[in-house]
Amino acid sequence: MSIEITVLFDVVPDRMDSVTSAFQELCGATRKEEGALRFDAFRSEEHQNVIVLVEDWADQRAIDAHMKEPYVADFLARTEGAFVRPPHVHRLSALGA
């Protein structure tokens, strides 16, 4: 069974363009990783300064390897100070699982 994660990012309004660009690059690189089943970023239609990241990973090992990639460090550096609060991470479990 894969690991599904959703992360909500509340972006500082004047940083939205640079954060969007950083997410696009991160998603493009991450989708090429072994074990990355899904890695997509969306802008909320209801809350204009919220980005939602939807991830699906083969296993914890794939997540751990992802976090060590240089482009993840680059993303974190590029988005430092760009969020109103820490991201809200939801690691998901299917109902009845």
C-alpha positions as CSV (number, residue, x, y, z in Angstrom):
1,M,0.0,0.0,0.0
2,S,1.4,3.4,-0.9
3,I,1.8,6.4,1.3
4,E,-0.5,9.4,0.5
5,I,0.3,12.8,1.8
6,T,-1.4,16.2,1.4
7,V,0.3,19.4,2.5
8,L,-1.3,22.8,2.7
9,F,1.0,25.9,2.3
10,D,-0.3,29.4,3.2
11,V,1.8,31.6,1.1
12,V,2.7,35.2,1.8
13,P,0.8,37.0,-0.9
14,D,3.7,38.9,-2.5
15,R,5.7,35.7,-2.7
16,M,3.1,33.7,-4.7
17,D,4.8,34.0,-8.1
18,S,8.2,32.9,-6.9
19,V,6.7,30.1,-4.8
20,T,4.7,28.9,-7.7
21,S,7.8,28.7,-9.9
22,A,9.7,26.8,-7.1
23,F,6.8,24.3,-6.8
24,Q,6.7,23.8,-10.6
25,E,10.4,23.0,-10.7
26,L,10.2,20.7,-7.6
27,C,7.2,18.8,-9.0
28,G,9.0,18.3,-12.4
29,A,12.1,16.9,-10.8
30,T,10.3,14.8,-8.2
31,R,8.0,13.0,-10.7
32,K,11.1,11.4,-12.2
33,E,12.1,9.8,-8.9
34,E,11.8,6.1,-8.4
35,G,9.0,5.6,-5.9
36,A,7.2,8.9,-6.6
37,L,3.8,7.8,-7.7
38,R,2.3,11.3,-7.7
39,F,3.6,14.7,-6.9
40,D,1.3,17.6,-7.9
41,A,0.9,21.1,-6.6
42,F,-2.5,23.0,-6.9
43,R,-3.6,26.5,-6.1
44,S,-6.8,26.6,-4.1
45,E,-9.7,28.2,-5.8
46,E,-11.3,29.2,-2.5
47,H,-8.2,30.6,-0.8
48,Q,-6.0,32.4,-3.3
49,N,-2.8,32.2,-1.2
50,V,-3.0,28.5,-0.5
51,I,-1.1,25.9,-2.4
52,V,-2.0,22.2,-1.9
53,L,0.7,19.5,-2.5
54,V,-0.7,16.0,-3.3
55,E,1.9,13.2,-2.9
56,D,1.7,9.5,-3.3
57,W,4.8,7.4,-2.6
58,A,5.6,3.7,-3.0
59,D,7.1,3.5,0.5
60,Q,8.9,5.4,3.3
61,R,12.2,4.7,1.7
62,A,11.2,6.7,-1.4
63,I,10.2,9.6,0.8
64,D,13.5,9.5,2.7
65,A,15.4,9.4,-0.5
66,H,13.4,12.3,-1.9
67,M,14.2,14.5,1.1
68,K,17.9,14.1,0.4
69,E,17.7,15.3,-3.2
70,P,19.6,18.6,-3.9
71,Y,16.6,20.1,-5.6
72,V,14.6,19.7,-2.3
73,A,17.2,21.7,-0.5
74,D,17.1,24.3,-3.3
75,F,13.3,24.4,-3.0
76,L,13.5,24.9,0.8
77,A,16.0,27.7,0.3
78,R,14.0,29.5,-2.4
79,T,10.8,29.4,-0.3
80,E,12.3,30.3,3.1
81,G,10.1,32.9,4.7
82,A,7.5,32.5,2.0
83,F,4.8,30.9,4.2
84,V,2.6,32.5,6.8
85,R,2.8,29.5,9.0
86,P,4.5,26.1,8.9
87,P,2.9,23.8,6.3
88,H,0.0,21.7,7.5
89,V,0.9,18.1,6.6
90,H,-1.8,15.4,6.4
91,R,-0.5,11.8,6.1
92,L,-3.6,9.9,5.0
93,S,-5.0,6.5,5.8
94,A,-8.0,5.0,3.9
95,L,-11.1,4.7,6.0
96,G,-11.5,1.1,7.2
97,A,-7.8,0.4,6.7
